[in-house]
Amino acid sequence: MQSVIDFKHPSGAAPLGIPPKFALWGEATTRRAEPRTRVFVTLLLVCALSSAVLASSIPLQFSVISVFVFAGPHNWFELRYFLMRLPVRFGKSRNFFLTAFTGIAFLTVTYVSLPLLYRFSNWSNDAWLMVIASWNTLLLVWLGLLVWLRGKQKLRRDWSWALPGVLALSSLNWMAPEFFSLTIVYLHPLVALWFLDRHLGRTRPAWLRAYRRCLCLLPLLLAGMIWQLARTPSLPDDNGLFWRITQHAGAQLLPYVSSHLLVSVHVFLEMLHYGVWLLALPLIGPILFVSAKSRSVPDAKARIWNPRAVPLARHPRGFPRIVAVVLGFGLFVVAVLWIGFSVDYATTRDIYFTVAIAHVLAEAPFLLRMT
């Protein structure tokens, strides 16, 4: 039995019960959305294909340029995005955020201390493998605890799989801790694609289906890169900078795999990561925070560089000065990174990829909050 609003007028007019002007407005909105979706898909494909070509053709040079230009700014955009998603009052999420911030601080400090400990100690290789495996285990336990706490808030979902998942991954980690760490290096850039998926679901649901279809092309691109570069000779690593880039991509752990292939795939994934944070998320909007209960509409004052666009600064009980200082300090750090890259690129790169573990860890709790 059809409802009243499903019946159409014999002449083909709007459904009964819906004013014609609103029906026409809906059709016009749909027509406008289709070209925008095509533009969005076109930009995705152009960026992905151009990144794959450049990463395959000039991997070392492309790695140097991409980190120099995009590393600092993309961290600033991540910082701003996380501030947008941070509630003014934690409420029932208090334990979740306390666990998240405590874990980020502790894991970051311990991770940054590992290079210093390695330099001033004489431990054997087996001892260092135990240290790496221990840090990875702490990371997994922290993630499992966050999943469990988030599951307690989602009454209609059973997230009890977190504990056996942590145990299974921990066992794999202790079998080969270095390979486990390398896996994190390659999987981390893909987290940005998950953020974009969740954000599109909230702000641009009409684009979500097209976006997920584009994601199906990602394995094909990677397969094409592997097929093309698998038999290429390894990249020259006769200087300190190129050696660092190849080692970061796993050349030492995978000596039988061409370093050309490893660096190209890693740079390609990193470019997808940068593209999401620097282009996709800032441009698709709305810039203002969108919650489940209310939808904020971007206005002329909601500029990316305006701290007042952040709900934490705009709320009567918020912290506008703290937000402004944090964002301003972030811009200062970006400038310092560019200066450091210009003066001593290799050393600045080492420092950046060590300290950048903080933003890698910060992505986990905010992604869970959007799930």
Secondary structure as GFF3:
##gff-version 3
##sequence-region A 1 371
A	DSSP	three_ten_helix	4	6	.	.	.	ID=ss1
A	DSSP	alpha_helix	20	57	.	.	.	ID=ss2
A	DSSP	alpha_helix	59	85	.	.	.	ID=ss3
A	DSSP	three_ten_helix	91	93	.	.	.	ID=ss4
A	DSSP	alpha_helix	94	119	.	.	.	ID=ss5
A	DSSP	alpha_helix	125	153	.	.	.	ID=ss6
A	DSSP	alpha_helix	162	175	.	.	.	ID=ss7
A	DSSP	alpha_helix	177	203	.	.	.	ID=ss8
A	DSSP	alpha_helix	205	215	.	.	.	ID=ss9
A	DSSP	alpha_helix	217	229	.	.	.	ID=ss10
A	DSSP	alpha_helix	240	248	.	.	.	ID=ss11
A	DSSP	alpha_helix	259	275	.	.	.	ID=ss12
A	DSSP	pi_helix	276	280	.	.	.	ID=ss13
A	DSSP	alpha_helix	281	284	.	.	.	ID=ss14
A	DSSP	three_ten_helix	307	309	.	.	.	ID=ss15
A	DSSP	alpha_helix	311	314	.	.	.	ID=ss16
A	DSSP	alpha_helix	320	343	.	.	.	ID=ss17
A	DSSP	alpha_helix	345	355	.	.	.	ID=ss18
A	DSSP	alpha_helix	357	369	.	.	.	ID=ss19
###
